[in-house]
């Protein structure tokens, strides 16, 4: 009788352990699972609030920027606060211009082209690339490009706490990163070529020294150098709860190209329409 009860207890214990192990194995995600879920999470973003630290290689060394960001995807609305400077851009408003309150002379509001030199200066990206969609499209294109060779490029390194949150650490290694010739077509610009090839237009400008800015006219048939991938290496930390990148360190053949660090991330928070107007109570336009 005692032995029969003991066997039943052992049997139940074994079943519980087996189920726990099976559940654990079922929950364990592969690198590809994590990357694909991240791409889906990027699609599902409706709004964001975050603090962003940027490091970008520029013409005279590295540039550093910090900003507090409010972002809405549809319709697209962006508010930035950068050390006393405020920027507001709303899709379909202000003739496509960004409203900018400088923190220096001339001390009055400016309406600036988001793609123009005054706003872009030595920065890699513009307001058009705010949020996660731009980098999501680059990663999605890379996944599609490599096909069944995913594990040759993507690696799940482990888990690590970044900005107080547990993250998956994923590395991307484009071993065959190089530069190749590209023949300019009709009505193509540095930016349109970059979007077509899913590469960074800043890298095109940096590689082709004859161009001084993004508005240089490209002649059809002209041969320029372009990178074969967006970059050579990526070190990416993906939040385990939100499945969105909190940190992306991006390198090319010269070393660090750019790094983006997201802190105090809020995903799909309620942002009142008034927070994307110049008269909002907390703004000083």
FENBELGI-V519761 format. One record per residue. N is the residue number from 0. RES is the residue in one letter. PSI is psi in degrees with one decimal (999 if undefined). BURIAL is b if it has 9 or more other C-alpha atoms within 8 Angstrom, else e. Layout:
[[N:RES:PSI:BURIAL] [N:RES:PSI:BURIAL]]
This chain:
[[0:X:-47.4:e] [1:X:-43.3:e] [2:X:-36.4:e] [3:X:-44.3:e] [4:X:-40.3:e] [5:X:-41.0:e] [6:X:-39.3:e] [7:X:-42.7:e] [8:X:-44.9:e] [9:X:-41.1:e] [10:X:-43.1:e] [11:X:-44.0:e] [12:X:-44.0:e] [13:X:-40.7:e] [14:X:-41.7:e] [15:X:-46.7:e] [16:X:-44.5:e] [17:X:-42.7:e] [18:X:-38.5:e] [19:X:-42.2:e] [20:X:-42.3:e] [21:X:-40.9:e] [22:X:-42.1:e] [23:X:-43.9:e] [24:X:-36.2:e] [25:X:-37.3:e] [26:X:-19.8:e] [27:X:128.3:e] [28:X:143.7:e] [29:X:168.4:e] [30:X:-43.2:b] [31:X:-39.8:e] [32:X:-44.8:e] [33:X:-44.8:b] [34:X:-44.1:e] [35:X:-37.6:e] [36:X:-35.2:b] [37:X:-44.1:b] [38:X:-37.9:b] [39:X:-40.3:e] [40:X:-37.6:b] [41:X:-41.3:b] [42:X:-35.7:e] [43:X:-6.1:e] [44:X:129.9:b] [45:X:-35.4:b] [46:X:159.3:b] [47:X:149.7:b] [48:X:135.1:b] [49:X:165.2:b] [50:X:130.1:b] [51:X:127.5:b] [52:X:128.8:b] [53:X:135.9:b] [54:X:123.3:b] [55:X:137.3:b] [56:X:127.0:b] [57:X:-167.0:b] [58:X:-27.6:e] [59:X:32.6:e] [60:X:-158.7:e] [61:X:140.5:e] [62:X:144.2:b] [63:X:132.5:e] [64:X:150.1:e] [65:X:140.0:b] [66:X:151.0:b] [67:X:132.0:b] [68:X:136.2:b] [69:X:130.8:b] [70:X:133.0:b] [71:X:135.2:b] [72:X:-49.5:b] [73:X:119.2:e] [74:X:153.4:e] [75:X:123.7:b] [76:X:139.1:b] [77:X:133.5:b] [78:X:131.0:b] [79:X:141.3:b] [80:X:120.8:b] [81:X:89.4:b] [82:X:54.7:e] [83:X:-19.5:e] [84:X:135.7:b] [85:X:140.2:b] [86:X:131.5:b] [87:X:125.4:b] [88:X:128.9:b] [89:X:127.1:b] [90:X:129.2:e] [91:X:3.5:e] [92:X:158.1:e] [93:X:34.3:b] [94:X:32.0:e] [95:X:-0.5:b] [96:X:154.8:b] [97:X:134.6:b] [98:X:124.1:b] [99:X:127.2:b] [100:X:107.7:b] [101:X:160.7:b] [102:X:25.8:e] [103:X:-179.7:e] [104:X:132.7:e] [105:X:7.4:e] [106:X:16.7:e] [107:X:159.5:e] [108:X:142.4:b] [109:X:149.1:b] [110:X:109.8:b] [111:X:148.0:b] [112:X:121.7:b] [113:X:-22.5:b] [114:X:-5.1:e] [115:X:167.0:b] [116:X:-37.6:e] [117:X:-36.4:e] [118:X:-39.4:b] [119:X:-43.6:b] [120:X:-119.5:e] [121:X:21.3:e] [122:X:149.6:e] [123:X:-31.4:b] [124:X:171.1:e] [125:X:-177.0:b] [126:X:-27.3:e] [127:X:-21.4:e] [128:X:7.9:b] [129:X:154.1:b] [130:X:-158.0:e] [131:X:-10.9:e] [132:X:-39.5:b] [133:X:-52.4:b] [134:X:-30.8:e] [135:X:-40.4:b] [136:X:-35.4:b] [137:X:-44.4:b] [138:X:-42.7:e] [139:X:-41.1:b] [140:X:-40.4:b] [141:X:-42.8:e] [142:X:-42.7:b] [143:X:-39.6:e] [144:X:-38.8:e] [145:X:-14.3:e] [146:X:-124.9:e] [147:X:11.5:e] [148:X:27.6:e] [149:X:-48.5:b] [150:X:-12.7:e] [151:X:-17.3:e] [152:X:-38.7:b] [153:X:139.7:b] [154:X:128.8:b] [155:X:111.3:b] [156:X:-33.4:e] [157:X:-153.1:e] [158:X:146.8:e] [159:X:148.7:b] [160:X:124.7:e] [161:X:129.7:b] [162:X:36.2:e] [163:X:8.5:e] [164:X:142.7:e] [165:X:134.4:b] [166:X:153.8:b] [167:X:135.2:b] [168:X:117.9:b] [169:X:128.5:b] [170:X:141.5:b] [171:X:127.4:b] [172:X:104.5:b] [173:X:85.2:b] [174:X:-29.3:e] [175:X:22.2:e] [176:X:130.2:b] [177:X:-168.3:e] [178:X:145.9:e] [179:X:163.8:e] [180:X:141.8:e] [181:X:130.1:e] [182:X:118.5:b] [183:X:133.3:b] [184:X:-174.5:e] [185:X:135.5:e] [186:X:32.0:e] [187:X:142.7:b] [188:X:172.0:b] [189:X:-43.2:b] [190:X:-43.7:e] [191:X:-36.0:e] [192:X:-43.1:b] [193:X:-43.2:b] [194:X:-38.2:b] [195:X:-40.0:e] [196:X:-1.9:e] [197:X:49.5:b] [198:X:174.9:b] [199:X:126.9:b] [200:X:-28.5:b] [201:X:-37.2:e] [202:X:-34.1:b] [203:X:-45.3:b] [204:X:-40.0:b] [205:X:-33.7:e] [206:X:-33.2:e] [207:X:90.3:b] [208:X:-20.4:e] [209:X:-20.5:e] [210:X:135.5:e] [211:X:-30.9:e] [212:X:179.7:e] [213:X:-12.4:b] [214:X:2.1:e] [215:X:137.6:e] [216:X:128.1:e] [217:X:133.0:b] [218:X:132.7:e] [219:X:133.5:b] [220:X:-13.5:e] [221:X:142.8:e] [222:X:125.1:e] [223:X:163.3:b] [224:X:133.8:b] [225:X:149.7:b] [226:X:151.6:b] [227:X:-19.3:b] [228:X:167.4:b] [229:X:-38.7:b] [230:X:179.0:b] [231:X:-42.3:b] [232:X:147.2:b] [233:X:132.3:b] [234:X:115.4:b] [235:X:131.6:b] [236:X:118.7:b] [237:X:121.2:b] [238:X:129.2:b] [239:X:-21.8:b] [240:X:-51.1:e] [241:X:-20.9:e] [242:X:47.9:b] [243:X:145.9:b] [244:X:133.9:b] [245:X:-22.8:b] [246:X:134.5:b] [247:X:116.4:b] [248:X:119.8:b] [249:X:127.8:b] [250:X:149.1:b] [251:X:-160.1:b] [252:X:-14.3:e] [253:X:-9.1:e] [254:X:-145.1:e] [255:X:128.0:b] [256:X:-45.6:b] [257:X:154.5:b] [258:X:136.5:b] [259:X:126.3:b] [260:X:113.9:b] [261:X:126.5:b] [262:X:156.8:b] [263:X:41.8:e] [264:X:128.2:b] [265:X:127.1:e] [266:X:126.3:b] [267:X:45.0:e] [268:X:159.3:e] [269:X:117.2:e] [270:X:119.3:e] [271:X:146.8:e] [272:X:-34.3:e] [273:X:-24.0:e] [274:X:-6.9:e] [275:X:34.3:b] [276:X:152.7:e] [277:X:-22.1:e] [278:X:7.4:e] [279:X:141.1:b] [280:X:-28.2:e] [281:X:-3.5:e] [282:X:163.1:e] [283:X:35.9:e] [284:X:999:e]]
